[in-house]
Amino acid sequence: MKIKDKLQEFTRQKRGLLATNFYNLETLQGVLRAAADMNEPLILQLTQSSIDYMGLNTAVGMGRTGLKDFGVEGWIHLDHGGSVELVQRCLDAGFDSVMIDGSELPFEENIKITQEVVKRAKSYDAHVEAELGYVAKLGQSHQEQGFTQPKEAYQFVQETGIDALAVAVGTAHGFYKDEPKLQLDLLSEIAEITSASLVLHGGSGVPEAQIKAAVSRGICKVNLATEIKNIFMKTLQEQLKENEEIDLRKVFPKATSKITDLVKGKLEIVKNIK
């Protein structure tokens, strides 16, 4: 099934499709084991930093092979693509979905760059996600607010023809100093007025009840990245404190297992919205 069809299906069912970033073989295997054990679909996401670290073809090859080996229904998605050039490279590499993030550009410029990506993606039959509003990135202030406005969201979706829209309704990337409070009524207004599938970025650290409420009000793609990196590295750090083991094949599996447990919990949250 195409990712667009799966997102539309889950929107109708008021279910969330989890989108997890991966950074190496161990983090990839951790998220895929969770999806396989629970027989749930999964989106595998790559940022430019991860692509630069692993290499584009290596990262895509790992993702495709992993999905096949674990028997998971899944798709490979470019997360926060910052340029048309990067998007084009990912389309050529066979990504199922690409995100162009022009959210920090003026509204009209965001529309323009997104239109160009939609045009290019069409010939690849690839899914396109964009972002509108202010969702603080790592290192940016969580105090600033720039919520997605329903009328602008409607105009943006109509003029660009995107498949999915990442909305700013109170989340941020990275961990939160204070518990986030999602603007659920605003989310409902956006869902009512737009035809695009809605995406929640900054899912790490958002309380379970708020994620469920967001999914019940129209969110169908929930991103998870920071918690994956955090639990992997924290587990390794703990393991290596008083450990002279030099065989990484004996050290990494414990951290990978923690990722599996984390993702299983998240999958349980997004699939049971009652």
C-alpha positions in Angstrom: 0.0 0.0 0.0 1.2 3.5 -0.8 2.0 5.7 2.2 -0.6 8.2 1.2 -3.3 5.5 1.2 -2.2 4.2 4.6 -2.2 7.7 6.1 -5.7 8.4 4.8 -6.9 5.0 6.0 -5.5 5.7 9.5 -7.0 9.1 9.5 -10.5 7.6 8.9 -9.8 5.0 11.6 -8.5 7.7 14.0 -5.2 5.8 14.4 -1.7 7.1 14.3 1.1 5.8 12.1 4.4 6.0 14.0 7.4 7.5 12.1 10.7 6.7 13.7 14.1 8.1 12.8 17.1 5.8 12.7 20.8 6.6 12.9 22.7 3.4 12.4 22.1 -0.4 12.2 21.3 -0.8 15.9 18.7 1.9 16.0 17.2 0.6 12.8 17.0 -2.9 14.1 15.5 -1.7 17.4 12.5 0.1 15.8 11.9 -2.7 13.3 11.9 -5.4 16.0 9.2 -3.5 17.8 7.1 -3.1 14.6 7.6 -6.8 13.7 6.7 -8.1 17.2 3.5 -6.0 17.2 2.7 -6.5 13.5 2.4 -2.8 13.0 3.4 -0.6 10.0 6.2 1.9 10.4 7.7 4.9 8.6 11.5 5.0 8.7 12.8 8.5 8.7 16.2 10.0 7.7 17.4 13.5 8.2 20.2 15.2 6.2 22.5 14.6 9.2 21.8 10.9 9.2 22.2 10.7 5.4 25.5 12.5 5.7 26.6 10.2 8.5 25.7 6.9 6.9 25.7 7.8 3.2 22.5 8.1 1.2 22.6 4.7 -0.6 23.8 2.9 2.4 21.0 4.3 4.6 18.3 3.6 2.0 19.7 0.1 1.5 19.7 -0.6 5.2 16.1 0.6 5.5 14.8 -1.4 2.6 16.6 -4.6 3.6 15.5 -4.2 7.2 11.9 -3.8 6.3 12.1 -6.9 4.2 14.1 -9.0 6.7 11.8 -8.1 9.6 8.6 -8.5 7.5 7.4 -5.0 8.3 5.1 -2.9 6.1 6.9 0.4 6.0 8.1 3.3 4.0 11.3 5.5 3.8 10.8 9.2 4.4 13.1 12.3 4.2 12.6 14.2 7.5 13.0 18.0 7.4 14.5 18.3 3.9 16.0 21.7 3.8 16.5 22.2 0.1 15.1 21.1 -3.3 18.5 19.6 -4.1 18.4 17.2 -1.1 14.8 16.3 -2.0 15.8 15.5 -5.5 18.7 13.2 -4.3 16.3 11.3 -2.1 13.7 11.0 -4.9 16.4 9.6 -7.1 17.4 7.2 -4.4 13.9 5.8 -4.2 12.4 7.4 -1.1 8.7 6.8 -0.8 8.1 10.2 0.8 9.9 13.4 1.2 9.5 16.4 3.4 10.4 19.9 2.3 10.6 22.2 5.4 10.1 25.8 4.4 8.5 26.7 7.7 11.1 29.3 8.6 10.6 31.1 5.2 7.9 33.7 4.6 4.5 32.2 3.8 4.7 32.8 0.0 8.3 31.5 -0.2 7.2 28.4 1.7 4.5 27.9 -0.9 6.8 28.4 -3.8 9.5 25.9 -2.7 6.9 23.4 -1.7 5.2 23.7 -5.1 8.5 22.9 -6.7 9.0 19.7 -4.6 5.4 18.6 -5.3 6.1 19.0 -9.0 9.2 17.0 -8.9 7.8 14.2 -6.7 4.8 13.7 -9.0 6.9 11.8 -11.6 8.3 9.5 -8.9 4.8 8.9 -7.5 6.3 10.0 -4.1 4.4 11.4 -1.2 5.2 15.0 -0.1 5.0 16.5 3.4 5.6 20.1 4.3 5.4 22.2 7.5 3.5 25.4 8.3 4.0 27.3 11.6 6.7 27.3 14.2 7.8 23.9 15.7 11.0 24.7 17.6 14.0 22.8 16.3 16.9 21.5 18.5 18.6 24.6 20.0 15.7 26.9 19.3 13.6 28.6 21.9 10.5 26.7 23.1 9.0 30.0 24.3 8.3 31.4 20.9 4.9 30.5 19.5 3.7 30.4 15.9 0.8 28.1 15.7 -0.5 27.0 12.4 -3.6 29.0 11.4 -6.5 27.1 9.8 -7.1 29.6 7.0 -3.4 29.7 6.1 -3.3 25.9 6.3 -6.2 25.6 3.9 -4.6 28.1 1.5 -1.2 26.3 1.8 -2.6 22.9 1.0 -4.7 24.2 -1.9 -1.9 26.0 -3.5 0.8 23.4 -3.1 -1.0 20.2 -3.5 0.9 18.5 -0.7 -0.2 15.1 0.7 0.7 15.8 4.4 1.1 18.9 6.6 3.1 19.1 9.7 1.3 21.5 12.0 2.5 23.7 14.9 0.0 23.1 17.7 2.3 23.2 20.8 5.1 20.7 20.2 8.8 21.2 19.8 11.8 19.1 18.8 13.9 17.7 21.6 13.0 17.3 25.2 10.6 19.7 27.0 11.5 21.7 30.2 7.8 21.9 31.0 5.0 19.6 29.9 3.7 20.7 26.5 0.1 21.7 26.2 -1.2 20.9 22.7 -3.8 23.3 21.2 -6.4 20.6 20.5 -9.2 22.9 19.5 -6.9 24.5 17.0 -6.0 21.1 15.7 -9.6 20.2 15.2 -10.2 23.4 13.2 -7.2 22.6 11.0 -8.4 19.0 10.4 -11.9 20.3 9.5 -10.7 22.7 6.9 -7.8 20.9 5.2 -7.6 17.8 3.1 -4.0 16.9 3.8 -3.0 14.2 6.3 -1.8 15.9 9.5 1.6 15.3 11.1 2.8 15.8 14.7 6.5 16.6 14.9 8.2 16.7 18.3 6.5 13.6 19.6 9.2 12.8 22.1 8.1 13.5 25.6 4.5 14.4 24.8 2.3 12.8 27.4 0.3 9.7 26.3 -3.1 11.3 26.8 -2.2 14.3 24.7 -0.9 12.1 21.8 -4.1 10.1 21.9 -6.2 13.3 22.0 -4.2 14.7 19.0 -4.7 11.5 17.0 -8.4 11.5 17.8 -8.6 15.0 16.4 -6.9 14.4 13.1 -3.2 13.7 13.6 -2.3 10.5 11.7 1.5 10.6 11.6 3.4 10.9 14.8 7.2 11.5 14.7 9.6 10.0 17.2 13.3 10.8 17.2 14.9 12.3 20.3 13.7 9.6 22.7 15.3 7.0 20.4 18.7 8.6 20.4 18.5 9.3 24.1 17.6 5.8 25.3 20.2 4.3 23.1 23.1 6.5 24.2 22.0 6.6 27.9 22.0 2.8 27.9 25.4 2.6 26.3 26.8 5.1 28.7 25.6 3.1 31.6 26.9 -0.2 30.2 30.4 1.3 29.6 30.9 2.8 33.0 32.5 -0.3 34.5 32.8 -2.5 31.4 36.1 -3.4 29.7 34.3 -5.3 26.9 35.7 -4.3 23.5 33.3 -6.4 21.4 30.6 -3.9 20.3 28.5 -6.8 19.2 28.1 -7.7 22.9 27.5 -4.1 24.1 25.1 -2.7 21.5 22.3 -5.3 21.8 21.2 -4.1 25.2 20.8 -0.5 23.9 19.0 -1.8 20.9 16.6 -3.8 23.1 15.8 -0.6 25.0 14.8 1.1 21.7 12.5 -1.9 21.0 10.8 -1.5 24.3 10.4 2.2 23.8 8.9 1.9 20.3 6.5 -0.9 21.4 5.1 1.5 24.0 4.7 4.2 21.4 3.0 1.9 18.9 0.6 0.8 21.6 -0.3 4.5 22.3 -0.9 5.5 18.6 -2.9 2.4 17.6 -5.4 2.5 20.5 -7.2 5.7 20.4 -10.5 5.2 22.2 
